Amino acid sequence: MISYAKDIGNVGEVAVCHYVSNMGYEVAYRNYAVRGGEIDIIACDNEYILFIEVKTRRFDYVSSGLQAITKAKKRCIVKTASHFCSNRIVKLQPRFDVAEVIIDGLKNVLDIQYYPNAFDTSDFGIYIPIY
């Protein structure tokens, strides 16, 4: 059985996949996971590889999705991105984006707030290999 949180998270991820596709990015992976971390969406174009964290919230939720991404969560995302790039030839500039999806009580998407380049690797000392 899929949990309610996982179910609404999936609604948000599908919406963001469509959103970034409409912006001209190609979605390469969803839910890329390694031990210790997961990236919701990995997408790319000719210049960037996007590591996108999706936060889906009901319209009446107290805190924003952007506020919910702690320093520890960012570190996990950066480490997972480093692992991803270490195991592939990546010639694109990495970028860490956040998408906040607002839904109603019936899981209909009301709004998407997209934050490009929401954070970087500077606080973590983690190398992202680019070939």
C-alpha positions as CSV (number, residue, x, y, z in Angstrom):
1,M,0.0,0.0,0.0
2,I,1.3,3.4,-0.9
3,S,1.3,6.0,1.9
4,Y,-0.6,9.2,1.5
5,A,2.6,11.2,1.7
6,K,4.2,9.1,-1.1
7,D,1.0,9.4,-3.1
8,I,0.9,13.2,-3.0
9,G,4.7,13.4,-3.5
10,N,4.1,11.4,-6.7
11,V,1.4,13.9,-7.8
12,G,3.9,16.7,-7.4
13,E,6.8,15.0,-9.2
14,V,4.6,14.2,-12.2
15,A,3.5,17.8,-12.3
16,V,7.1,19.1,-12.1
17,C,8.2,16.6,-14.9
18,H,5.6,18.2,-17.2
19,Y,6.6,21.7,-16.0
20,V,10.4,21.3,-16.7
21,S,9.6,19.5,-20.0
22,N,7.6,22.5,-21.1
23,M,10.6,24.7,-20.2
24,G,12.7,22.6,-22.7
25,Y,14.4,20.2,-20.3
26,E,14.5,16.5,-20.9
27,V,13.7,14.4,-17.8
28,A,16.3,11.7,-17.5
29,Y,15.5,10.1,-14.1
30,R,12.9,10.1,-11.4
31,N,13.6,9.0,-7.9
32,Y,17.3,8.3,-8.4
33,A,18.4,6.7,-5.2
34,V,21.6,5.5,-3.6
35,R,22.4,4.6,-0.1
36,G,21.9,7.7,2.0
37,G,20.1,9.9,-0.6
38,E,17.6,10.4,-3.3
39,I,17.0,12.9,-6.0
40,D,13.4,13.4,-7.1
41,I,14.0,14.4,-10.7
42,I,17.2,14.7,-12.8
43,A,16.7,16.6,-16.0
44,C,19.0,18.2,-18.6
45,D,19.3,20.5,-21.6
46,N,22.4,21.5,-23.6
47,E,23.9,23.5,-20.7
48,Y,22.7,22.2,-17.3
49,I,22.0,19.0,-15.5
50,L,19.3,19.8,-13.0
51,F,19.0,18.0,-9.7
52,I,15.4,18.9,-8.6
53,E,14.0,18.5,-5.2
54,V,10.2,18.5,-5.2
55,K,8.1,19.4,-2.2
56,T,4.4,19.0,-2.5
57,R,2.1,20.7,0.0
58,R,-1.6,21.2,0.5
59,F,-2.7,24.8,0.1
60,D,-3.3,25.1,3.8
61,Y,0.0,23.8,4.9
62,V,1.8,26.0,7.5
63,S,5.4,25.9,6.1
64,S,6.6,26.2,2.5
65,G,8.3,23.4,0.7
66,L,11.4,25.6,0.3
67,Q,11.6,26.0,4.1
68,A,11.4,22.2,4.6
69,I,14.7,21.6,2.9
70,T,17.2,21.5,5.7
71,K,21.0,21.8,5.4
72,A,21.2,18.0,6.1
73,K,18.7,17.3,3.2
74,K,20.7,19.6,0.9
75,R,23.9,17.7,1.8
76,C,22.2,14.4,1.0
77,I,21.1,15.7,-2.4
78,V,24.6,17.0,-3.2
79,K,26.2,13.7,-2.2
80,T,23.7,11.8,-4.4
81,A,24.4,14.1,-7.3
82,S,28.1,13.6,-6.8
83,H,27.5,9.8,-6.9
84,F,25.4,10.2,-10.0
85,C,28.1,12.3,-11.8
86,S,30.9,10.0,-10.7
87,N,29.3,7.0,-12.4
88,R,28.5,8.7,-15.8
89,I,30.2,11.1,-18.2
90,V,28.5,14.4,-17.5
91,K,29.6,17.4,-19.5
92,L,26.9,19.7,-18.2
93,Q,27.0,22.3,-15.4
94,P,25.1,20.9,-12.3
95,R,22.3,23.0,-10.9
96,F,20.2,22.3,-7.8
97,D,16.6,23.5,-8.2
98,V,13.6,23.2,-5.9
99,A,10.0,22.9,-7.0
100,E,7.2,23.6,-4.6
101,V,3.8,22.1,-5.7
102,I,0.6,23.3,-4.1
103,I,-2.3,21.0,-4.2
104,D,-5.9,21.1,-3.0
105,G,-7.6,18.4,-0.9
106,L,-8.4,16.3,-4.0
107,K,-4.7,16.2,-5.1
108,N,-5.3,18.7,-7.9
109,V,-2.3,20.9,-8.7
110,L,-3.1,24.5,-7.9
111,D,0.3,26.1,-8.4
112,I,4.0,25.3,-9.0
113,Q,6.7,27.7,-7.6
114,Y,10.0,26.8,-9.3
115,Y,13.3,28.0,-7.7
116,P,16.2,27.6,-10.1
117,N,19.7,27.4,-8.5
118,A,18.1,27.2,-5.1
119,F,21.3,26.1,-3.4
120,D,24.8,25.1,-4.3
121,T,27.6,22.8,-3.1
122,S,29.7,25.5,-1.4
123,D,28.7,24.6,2.2
124,F,29.5,20.9,1.8
125,G,32.9,20.5,0.4
126,I,31.6,17.8,-1.9
127,Y,33.1,17.5,-5.4
128,I,30.7,17.1,-8.4
129,P,32.8,15.6,-11.2
130,I,32.3,17.1,-14.7
131,Y,34.2,15.6,-17.6
